[in-house]
Amino acid sequence: MTTIDAHQHVWDLSVRDQDWITGPELAPLRRDFTLDDLRPQAAAADVDATVLVQTICVPEETPEFLALAARDPLVAGVVGWTDLTSPAVADALAELRAQPGGDHLVGIRHQVQGEADPDWLLRPDMGRGLSAVASAGLAYDLVLRPEQLPSAVVAARARPQLTFVLDHLGKPPVRPRRPDTWAAELRTLARLPNTVAKLSGLFTEADRYAWSPDRLRPFVAVALEAFGPERLMFGSDWPVCTLAGEYAQVVSASRELVADLSQDERTAVFGGTAARVYGV
């Protein structure tokens, strides 16, 4: 069994700022995080490979990530960024594929969660961009707020040829701070066969100082019932997860959350789904 962490990040603040790291709550993240930091932790947790995911919406980051993947066997794939609203999006994707390490490009993501418009995914220029992603044979990662899930359903239904990967289960209300329509919206999205989801990011959605697998279990149960193990993949969300626990804790707790599944089902969650969806 090859274990794949389908969602992790790196950044070097001397190269560019991560302008989303603001305030005292996120202060522990205001330092560099590299693959050299992650590698021994991944090895200790029996994680064999990762998918490196974009952090900010700038064109320079993705070529850097692709070059990193080309020289570091820990990274099996890169989910990058390009301006999907640009008329030249197809050319931009082709240029990324031609970069050193371009064969590691497996998906594209935009920080939809930062867009004020809940229907941002449904803009005509964004629709053209999503079609270009599909034509390039890539997946599209969704990082969004629960109230944006309905527009994700419309976008995914309109493009059955494109695989949509829901990051962090759509950020469920683990801490009760908003109306809970999440479960119903998640089930609606999951009814579309071209959608999958990541068991990632839940630890920082919970109380970071008092979370437990039991607190997260009801949300994972909804995801398992909606998508099934064959359409779910584990992701650590390292280093963001370090706000709530060390890498080993996150991996161990994630394994505990699916411990009642069969061996084949656990294999899907911890590697098989990511390998199939991202082609890594």
C-alpha positions as CSV (number, residue, x, y, z in Angstrom):
1,M,0.0,0.0,0.0
2,T,1.3,3.4,-1.0
3,T,0.2,6.1,1.4
4,I,-0.4,9.5,-0.2
5,D,-0.9,12.7,1.7
6,A,-3.2,14.5,-0.9
7,H,-2.9,18.0,0.5
8,Q,0.1,19.8,1.9
9,H,1.8,23.1,1.4
10,V,5.3,24.8,1.6
11,W,6.3,28.4,1.6
12,D,9.5,30.5,1.9
13,L,8.7,34.0,3.3
14,S,12.0,35.3,1.9
15,V,10.7,34.5,-1.6
16,R,7.2,36.0,-1.2
17,D,4.8,36.8,1.6
18,Q,1.8,34.7,2.5
19,D,-0.5,37.6,3.0
20,W,-3.3,35.4,4.5
21,I,-1.1,34.7,7.6
22,T,-2.4,37.5,9.8
23,G,-3.3,38.0,13.4
24,P,-2.1,36.2,16.6
25,E,-4.1,33.0,15.9
26,L,-2.0,32.3,12.7
27,A,1.2,33.6,14.1
28,P,2.8,30.1,14.5
29,L,2.6,29.8,10.6
30,R,4.6,33.0,10.0
31,R,7.9,31.2,9.2
32,D,9.3,29.1,6.4
33,F,8.0,25.5,5.9
34,T,9.9,23.3,3.5
35,L,9.9,19.8,2.2
36,D,13.0,19.2,4.3
37,D,10.8,20.0,7.3
38,L,8.1,17.6,6.2
39,R,10.2,14.7,4.9
40,P,11.2,13.1,8.3
41,Q,7.7,13.6,9.7
42,A,6.1,11.9,6.6
43,A,8.6,9.0,6.8
44,A,7.9,8.5,10.5
45,A,4.1,8.4,9.8
46,D,4.6,6.0,6.9
47,V,3.5,8.5,4.3
48,D,5.2,7.7,1.0
49,A,4.2,10.7,-1.2
50,T,2.3,13.9,-1.2
51,V,0.4,16.3,-3.4
52,L,1.7,19.9,-3.1
53,V,-1.1,22.4,-3.2
54,Q,-1.0,26.1,-4.1
55,T,-1.1,28.7,-1.3
56,I,-1.7,32.1,-3.0
57,C,-3.0,33.2,-6.3
58,V,0.2,34.4,-8.1
59,P,1.6,33.0,-11.3
60,E,5.1,32.6,-10.0
61,E,4.4,30.0,-7.4
62,T,3.2,27.1,-9.6
63,P,6.4,26.9,-11.8
64,E,8.4,26.9,-8.5
65,F,6.3,24.0,-7.2
66,L,6.7,22.0,-10.4
67,A,10.5,22.4,-10.3
68,L,10.4,21.3,-6.7
69,A,8.4,18.2,-7.6
70,A,10.8,17.4,-10.5
71,R,13.7,17.1,-8.1
72,D,12.1,15.8,-4.9
73,P,10.5,12.3,-5.0
74,L,8.3,13.1,-2.0
75,V,6.0,15.2,-4.2
76,A,4.0,13.0,-6.6
77,G,1.9,15.8,-7.9
78,V,1.2,19.6,-7.8
79,V,-2.2,21.4,-7.7
80,G,-1.2,24.8,-9.0
81,W,-2.8,28.1,-9.9
82,T,-3.4,30.1,-13.0
83,D,-5.8,32.8,-13.8
84,L,-8.8,30.8,-14.9
85,T,-10.7,34.0,-15.9
86,S,-8.1,34.9,-18.5
87,P,-8.9,34.5,-22.2
88,A,-5.5,32.9,-22.5
89,V,-6.1,30.3,-19.9
90,A,-5.6,27.3,-22.3
91,D,-2.2,28.7,-23.3
92,A,-1.2,29.3,-19.7
93,L,-2.0,25.7,-18.8
94,A,0.1,24.5,-21.8
95,E,3.0,26.7,-20.7
96,L,2.8,25.2,-17.2
97,R,2.9,21.7,-18.7
98,A,6.0,22.7,-20.6
99,Q,7.9,23.9,-17.5
100,P,10.5,21.8,-15.8
101,G,8.4,19.3,-13.8
102,G,5.3,20.1,-15.8
103,D,4.4,16.5,-15.9
104,H,3.7,16.7,-12.2
105,L,0.9,19.2,-12.7
106,V,-2.3,17.3,-11.7
107,G,-4.8,20.0,-10.9
108,I,-5.6,23.7,-10.6
109,R,-7.1,25.6,-7.6
110,H,-8.3,29.1,-6.9
111,Q,-9.0,30.6,-3.5
112,V,-12.7,30.7,-4.1
113,Q,-13.2,31.0,-0.3
114,G,-11.8,34.5,-0.6
115,E,-14.2,35.7,-3.2
116,A,-17.1,37.8,-1.8
117,D,-19.5,36.6,-4.6
118,P,-21.1,33.3,-3.5
119,D,-21.6,32.5,-7.2
120,W,-18.1,33.4,-8.3
121,L,-17.7,29.9,-9.8
122,L,-20.6,30.5,-12.1
123,R,-19.1,33.5,-13.9
124,P,-18.9,33.0,-17.7
125,D,-15.2,33.6,-17.7
126,M,-14.7,31.2,-14.9
127,G,-16.7,28.6,-16.8
128,R,-14.4,29.0,-19.8
129,G,-11.4,28.4,-17.4
130,L,-12.9,25.3,-15.9
131,S,-13.5,23.9,-19.4
132,A,-9.9,24.5,-20.2
133,V,-8.8,22.6,-17.1
134,A,-10.9,19.7,-18.2
135,S,-9.5,19.8,-21.7
136,A,-6.0,19.7,-20.2
137,G,-6.8,16.5,-18.4
138,L,-6.5,18.1,-15.0
139,A,-8.6,18.1,-11.9
140,Y,-10.1,21.2,-10.2
141,D,-9.7,21.6,-6.5
142,L,-12.5,23.5,-4.7
143,V,-11.5,25.5,-1.6
144,L,-14.6,27.3,-0.5
145,R,-17.0,28.2,2.3
146,P,-20.1,26.1,3.0
147,E,-22.4,28.8,1.6
148,Q,-20.5,28.5,-1.7
149,L,-21.3,24.8,-2.1
150,P,-24.5,25.4,-4.1
151,S,-22.6,27.1,-6.8
152,A,-20.0,24.3,-6.8
153,V,-22.9,21.9,-7.5
154,V,-24.1,23.9,-10.5
155,A,-20.5,24.2,-11.8
156,A,-19.8,20.5,-11.4
157,R,-23.1,19.5,-13.0
158,A,-22.4,21.6,-16.0
159,R,-19.0,20.0,-16.6
160,P,-19.3,16.2,-16.1
161,Q,-16.0,15.8,-17.9
162,L,-14.1,17.6,-15.2
163,T,-13.3,16.1,-11.8
164,F,-14.0,18.5,-8.9
165,V,-12.0,17.8,-5.7
166,L,-13.6,19.3,-2.6
167,D,-10.9,20.4,-0.2
168,H,-11.4,20.1,3.6
169,L,-14.9,18.6,3.1
170,G,-16.1,22.1,2.3
171,K,-15.2,23.4,5.8
172,P,-18.0,21.9,7.9
173,P,-19.3,23.7,11.0
174,V,-17.2,21.7,13.5
175,R,-17.4,24.7,15.8
176,P,-21.1,25.8,15.8
177,R,-20.7,29.3,14.4
178,R,-22.9,29.3,11.4
179,P,-26.2,27.7,10.2
180,D,-25.7,24.1,9.5
181,T,-26.7,23.5,5.9
182,W,-23.4,21.9,5.2
183,A,-24.4,18.2,5.4
184,A,-27.3,18.6,2.9
185,E,-25.2,20.6,0.5
186,L,-22.3,18.1,0.7
187,R,-24.7,15.2,-0.1
188,T,-26.0,17.2,-3.1
189,L,-22.5,17.7,-4.4
190,A,-21.6,14.0,-3.8
191,R,-24.5,12.8,-6.0
192,L,-22.5,14.0,-9.0
193,P,-20.2,11.3,-10.1
194,N,-17.4,13.7,-11.1
195,T,-16.9,14.9,-7.5
196,V,-14.5,13.6,-4.8
197,A,-13.5,15.1,-1.5
198,K,-10.6,15.4,0.9
199,L,-10.6,14.4,4.5
200,S,-8.4,17.3,5.3
201,G,-8.5,20.6,7.2
202,L,-10.9,19.4,9.9
203,F,-8.6,19.7,12.8
204,T,-8.3,23.4,12.3
205,E,-12.0,23.8,11.8
206,A,-12.5,22.3,15.2
207,D,-11.4,23.8,18.5
208,R,-7.7,23.7,18.0
209,Y,-6.9,23.1,21.6
210,A,-9.7,20.6,22.5
211,W,-10.4,18.6,19.4
212,S,-10.7,14.8,19.4
213,P,-11.4,12.2,16.8
214,D,-14.8,11.7,18.4
215,R,-15.6,15.4,17.8
216,L,-14.8,15.0,14.1
217,R,-16.4,11.6,13.6
218,P,-19.9,12.8,12.8
219,F,-18.6,15.0,9.9
220,V,-16.5,12.2,8.6
221,A,-19.5,9.8,8.8
222,V,-21.5,12.2,6.6
223,A,-18.7,12.3,4.1
224,L,-18.3,8.5,4.0
225,E,-22.0,8.0,3.6
226,A,-22.2,10.7,0.8
227,F,-19.1,9.9,-1.2
228,G,-18.0,6.4,-0.1
229,P,-14.4,5.6,0.6
230,E,-13.5,5.2,-3.1
231,R,-14.2,9.0,-3.6
232,L,-12.5,10.3,-0.4
233,M,-8.8,11.0,0.1
234,F,-6.7,11.8,3.1
235,G,-4.9,15.1,3.3
236,S,-2.9,16.5,6.2
237,D,-3.2,20.2,5.3
238,W,0.4,20.5,6.6
239,P,1.7,22.9,7.9
240,V,-1.7,24.6,8.6
241,C,-2.6,21.6,10.6
242,T,0.2,22.3,13.0
243,L,-2.0,24.9,14.6
244,A,-4.0,22.0,16.0
245,G,-1.4,19.2,16.2
246,E,1.8,17.8,14.9
247,Y,1.9,15.9,11.7
248,A,2.0,12.5,13.4
249,Q,-1.1,13.4,15.4
250,V,-3.1,14.4,12.4
251,V,-2.2,11.3,10.4
252,S,-2.9,9.0,13.4
253,A,-6.2,10.7,14.1
254,S,-7.2,10.4,10.5
255,R,-6.4,6.7,10.5
256,E,-8.5,6.3,13.6
257,L,-11.5,8.1,12.0
258,V,-11.6,5.4,9.2
259,A,-10.5,2.4,11.3
260,D,-13.8,0.7,11.0
261,L,-13.6,0.5,7.2
262,S,-12.3,-2.6,5.4
263,Q,-8.6,-2.8,4.4
264,D,-9.5,-2.0,0.8
265,E,-11.6,1.0,1.8
266,R,-8.8,2.4,4.0
267,T,-6.4,1.8,1.1
268,A,-8.6,4.0,-1.1
269,V,-8.8,6.8,1.4
270,F,-5.0,6.7,2.1
271,G,-3.8,6.5,-1.4
272,G,-6.0,4.8,-4.0
273,T,-8.4,7.7,-4.5
274,A,-5.6,10.2,-4.8
275,A,-3.7,8.0,-7.2
276,R,-6.7,7.5,-9.5
277,V,-8.0,11.1,-9.4
278,Y,-4.6,12.9,-9.8
279,G,-3.0,10.2,-11.8
280,V,0.1,9.9,-9.5
